[in-house]
Amino acid sequence: MTSETGVRTPHYVGHRQRLKERFLKGGPDALADYELLELVLFLALPRRDVKPLAKALLDRFGSFAEVVAAEPARLAEVPGCGDTVAVALRTVHAAALQMMREQVLDQPVVGNWKQLERYLRAAMGREKTEQFRILYLNHKNRLIRDEVQQRGTVDHTPVYPREVVRRALELGATALIMVHNHPSGDPKPSQADIAMTREVQEAGARLGIVLHDHVVVAGGGSLSFRAMGYL
């Protein structure tokens, strides 16, 4: 296509405009996953045809959600995916997590368990190494701090019960929910997980701090220690 000035307009310009119009009119359901990715990639690569890259990313990671949650090092393995693209994709993921986190903050955590689990699965379900996080709650069971305390290997994260309780005292928390992920995809807790959980429960109880639950996140699912009878 050629403009009135005689300059040839890249073929993807009209495609971009049509995608934008479809998105504004019909929302995300009006677009395929690769087209949603194109919209994100437009911002990172304004002067490139991004359809091939969008399709290559989907081929590599499997879905829109997996693409935006992928670590920058893994994204860089896809030809044409540099730092600018990684930042754009990770920004989408961060924005989604922030929205979910704010929904958790708006109401008592214990009474809105399904919403909390959705947030935890989104935040941790695709991690490739173990991480241990703690949700610190006030006397109304509202979230006052969400912290990743430790990061480990693919199958181990060191946890120190005294440090968990000490941090709760620093923040003035009266209750905790512990969370860790299993990159293997199997949410079944180990004997070490069970023993550590009981140590934290006992240490907190001596100081008036309640351990509401310990949640194991694995892939698209999660398991609750309380539901399994470990607490």
Backbone torsions as a table, in degrees:
resi	resn	phi	psi	omega
1	MET	NA	137.5	-177.4
2	THR	-118.2	136.5	-179.9
3	SER	-79.8	176.4	-179.9
4	GLU	-64.6	-24.7	-179.7
5	THR	-84.0	-2.3	179.7
6	GLY	90.5	-1.3	179.1
7	VAL	-83.4	130.7	-178.3
8	ARG	-73.0	124.0	179.2
9	THR	-85.0	130.2	178.7
10	PRO	-54.3	143.0	-174.2
11	HIS	-62.2	-25.4	-175.0
12	TYR	-79.9	-10.0	-177.4
13	VAL	-63.0	-47.9	178.8
14	GLY	-64.3	-37.1	177.6
15	HIS	-61.6	-43.5	179.0
16	ARG	-60.3	-45.4	-178.8
17	GLN	-63.1	-41.2	179.4
18	ARG	-64.5	-40.5	177.6
19	LEU	-62.2	-45.0	179.5
20	LYS	-59.4	-43.9	-179.2
21	GLU	-64.6	-43.3	177.6
22	ARG	-62.4	-39.7	-179.8
23	PHE	-66.2	-45.3	-179.2
24	LEU	-66.2	-33.2	-177.9
25	LYS	-83.1	-43.1	-173.1
26	GLY	-111.3	-6.1	-179.2
27	GLY	76.4	-174.6	-176.1
28	PRO	-62.0	-27.4	-179.6
29	ASP	-67.3	-16.4	-179.2
30	ALA	-82.7	-5.7	-176.3
31	LEU	-122.0	148.2	171.3
32	ALA	-74.1	165.0	-178.9
33	ASP	-56.9	-42.4	-177.3
34	TYR	-67.4	-28.3	178.5
35	GLU	-73.9	-36.8	173.4
36	LEU	-61.0	-41.9	177.5
37	LEU	-62.8	-38.7	177.4
38	GLU	-57.7	-43.0	-179.6
39	LEU	-58.7	-40.9	177.8
40	VAL	-68.0	-42.5	-177.0
41	LEU	-69.8	-26.1	175.3
42	PHE	-53.5	-41.8	-175.7
43	LEU	-69.4	-34.1	-178.3
44	ALA	-82.7	-33.5	-175.1
45	LEU	-129.0	74.8	-172.7
46	PRO	-68.2	-15.1	-176.6
47	ARG	-120.7	32.8	178.7
48	ARG	-136.1	150.7	170.0
49	ASP	-75.6	111.6	-171.9
50	VAL	-97.7	-3.0	-179.3
51	LYS	-58.3	-45.9	179.2
52	PRO	-59.8	-39.5	179.5
53	LEU	-67.7	-40.9	178.7
54	ALA	-59.5	-43.7	-179.7
55	LYS	-69.8	-35.5	178.2
56	ALA	-65.8	-38.8	178.1
57	LEU	-65.0	-41.9	178.3
58	LEU	-66.9	-38.3	177.2
59	ASP	-61.8	-37.3	-176.4
60	ARG	-76.1	-43.0	-170.7
61	PHE	-107.9	-17.6	170.2
62	GLY	101.0	-29.9	-178.7
63	SER	-158.6	164.5	177.9
64	PHE	-58.1	-45.4	-178.5
65	ALA	-61.5	-40.9	-179.9
66	GLU	-68.0	-34.0	179.1
67	VAL	-65.6	-51.2	-175.2
68	VAL	-71.3	-19.6	178.4
69	ALA	-91.4	-7.7	-176.5
70	ALA	-66.8	143.5	177.9
71	GLU	-68.8	147.3	-179.3
72	PRO	-52.9	-37.3	-179.4
73	ALA	-63.3	-36.1	179.0
74	ARG	-76.3	-36.6	176.6
75	LEU	-62.0	-37.9	-177.5
76	ALA	-64.4	-16.3	178.5
77	GLU	-73.8	-14.1	178.9
78	VAL	-90.5	121.5	-179.1
79	PRO	-54.1	132.0	179.7
80	GLY	90.6	-2.1	-177.4
81	CYS	-105.7	91.8	-179.5
82	GLY	-96.8	-164.6	-176.4
83	ASP	-61.5	-39.4	-177.9
84	THR	-62.9	-42.1	177.7
85	VAL	-66.8	-43.7	180.0
86	ALA	-59.8	-42.0	179.3
87	VAL	-63.7	-43.7	-180.0
88	ALA	-60.8	-45.5	-178.0
89	LEU	-67.9	-44.2	-179.1
90	ARG	-68.4	-26.6	176.3
91	THR	-66.1	-39.4	176.4
92	VAL	-60.8	-45.3	179.6
93	HIS	-62.7	-45.5	-179.3
94	ALA	-62.7	-39.1	179.6
95	ALA	-65.0	-41.8	178.7
96	ALA	-63.1	-43.5	178.8
97	LEU	-63.9	-40.6	-179.5
98	GLN	-63.0	-40.7	178.1
99	MET	-62.9	-44.2	179.8
100	MET	-65.8	-39.6	-179.7
101	ARG	-64.3	-41.1	179.5
102	GLU	-66.1	-32.2	175.2
103	GLN	-65.6	-37.0	176.5
104	VAL	-67.1	-39.5	-178.7
105	LEU	-65.1	-27.7	-172.9
106	ASP	-72.9	-10.8	-174.9
107	GLN	-151.1	163.0	179.7
108	PRO	-55.6	128.7	-174.1
109	VAL	-64.8	-46.0	-173.6
110	VAL	-62.1	-31.6	-178.8
111	GLY	-85.5	-1.9	-178.2
112	ASN	-132.1	57.7	-170.5
113	TRP	-64.7	-39.6	-178.0
114	LYS	-63.7	-39.5	178.5
115	GLN	-65.8	-40.3	177.6
116	LEU	-62.9	-44.9	-179.8
117	GLU	-62.0	-39.2	177.8
118	ARG	-60.8	-42.7	179.2
119	TYR	-63.3	-45.9	-178.0
120	LEU	-65.0	-40.0	178.1
121	ARG	-64.2	-39.9	179.2
122	ALA	-68.1	-36.9	-176.6
123	ALA	-77.2	-31.6	-169.5
124	MET	-126.7	-15.8	-170.7
125	GLY	-63.3	-22.6	-177.4
126	ARG	-107.4	7.1	178.3
127	GLU	-65.5	141.1	-177.7
128	LYS	-93.4	-11.1	173.1
129	THR	-126.7	160.0	-179.1
130	GLU	-70.9	142.5	170.3
131	GLN	-137.5	149.8	-178.2
132	PHE	-120.4	120.7	-179.5
133	ARG	-125.1	158.4	179.8
134	ILE	-130.4	134.0	171.6
135	LEU	-99.1	117.3	-179.6
136	TYR	-96.6	128.4	-174.9
137	LEU	-117.2	152.4	175.0
138	ASN	-91.5	-171.4	-174.8
139	HIS	-68.2	-14.0	176.1
140	LYS	-98.8	10.9	-178.7
141	ASN	61.3	30.2	173.1
142	ARG	-96.0	145.2	-177.0
143	LEU	-71.4	124.3	176.2
144	ILE	-108.7	-20.6	176.4
145	ARG	-159.6	138.8	177.3
146	ASP	-123.3	110.2	-173.1
147	GLU	-128.2	135.7	166.9
148	VAL	-86.2	114.2	-174.7
149	GLN	-91.1	-34.0	-176.6
150	GLN	-142.4	148.1	170.8
151	ARG	-126.9	142.0	-175.5
152	GLY	-131.1	-145.3	179.8
153	THR	-94.6	-166.1	-179.7
154	VAL	-69.1	-17.1	-177.2
155	ASP	-140.8	15.6	-178.4
156	HIS	-156.9	134.6	172.8
157	THR	-133.6	123.3	179.7
158	PRO	-72.9	133.0	179.8
159	VAL	-129.3	134.3	-178.0
160	TYR	-117.8	106.5	-174.5
161	PRO	-51.8	-40.8	-179.1
162	ARG	-63.0	-34.6	177.8
163	GLU	-68.5	-36.4	178.2
164	VAL	-61.2	-48.3	-178.3
165	VAL	-69.4	-40.4	179.1
166	ARG	-58.6	-43.3	180.0
167	ARG	-65.7	-37.0	177.7
168	ALA	-61.3	-41.2	178.7
169	LEU	-65.3	-40.9	178.7
170	GLU	-58.3	-39.5	-175.8
171	LEU	-87.6	-7.0	-176.7
172	GLY	72.5	25.3	180.0
173	ALA	-78.8	145.2	177.2
174	THR	-110.2	-4.7	179.5
175	ALA	-153.3	158.3	-177.6
176	LEU	-135.0	152.7	163.0
177	ILE	-129.8	120.3	178.0
178	MET	-93.6	147.0	-179.1
179	VAL	-142.6	135.6	166.9
180	HIS	-144.6	162.4	-175.7
181	ASN	-111.8	155.6	174.2
182	HIS	-117.6	99.9	-179.9
183	PRO	-58.8	-20.3	179.1
184	SER	-64.3	-21.4	-177.1
185	GLY	95.1	-8.7	179.0
186	ASP	-99.2	113.4	-175.9
187	PRO	-79.7	-3.0	-176.9
188	LYS	-61.4	126.5	-178.4
189	PRO	-72.6	148.8	176.4
190	SER	-84.8	169.0	175.6
191	GLN	-63.4	-34.2	176.7
192	ALA	-64.7	-39.2	176.4
193	ASP	-59.8	-44.8	-177.5
194	ILE	-66.2	-44.5	-178.8
195	ALA	-64.5	-44.1	179.9
196	MET	-63.4	-39.4	179.8
197	THR	-61.9	-43.0	179.5
198	ARG	-66.6	-34.6	176.7
199	GLU	-63.9	-43.4	178.8
200	VAL	-65.6	-42.5	179.2
201	GLN	-59.1	-45.8	-178.5
202	GLU	-68.6	-41.7	179.4
203	ALA	-64.7	-40.7	179.0
204	GLY	-68.7	-39.1	-178.0
205	ALA	-60.0	-34.8	-179.9
206	ARG	-65.4	-20.3	-177.6
207	LEU	-115.5	14.0	177.1
208	GLY	77.0	22.3	179.3
209	ILE	-107.5	123.2	-175.2
210	VAL	-93.5	132.2	170.7
211	LEU	-93.9	103.8	-177.7
212	HIS	-69.3	-40.9	-175.5
213	ASP	-168.0	165.3	169.7
214	HIS	-130.9	119.6	-175.4
215	VAL	-108.4	132.4	174.1
216	VAL	-105.3	122.9	-179.5
217	VAL	-104.3	131.4	178.7
218	ALA	-146.1	115.7	-179.3
219	GLY	58.5	-124.9	-178.6
220	GLY	-92.9	7.2	-176.7
221	GLY	-128.8	179.2	178.7
222	SER	-156.1	156.8	176.8
223	LEU	-129.1	142.0	-180.0
224	SER	-104.6	128.3	176.3
225	PHE	-60.1	-39.8	-178.7
226	ARG	-65.1	-43.2	180.0
227	ALA	-64.5	-29.9	179.9
228	MET	-86.2	-2.3	177.1
229	GLY	86.8	12.8	178.8
230	TYR	-85.4	-12.3	178.0
231	LEU	-127.1	NA	NA
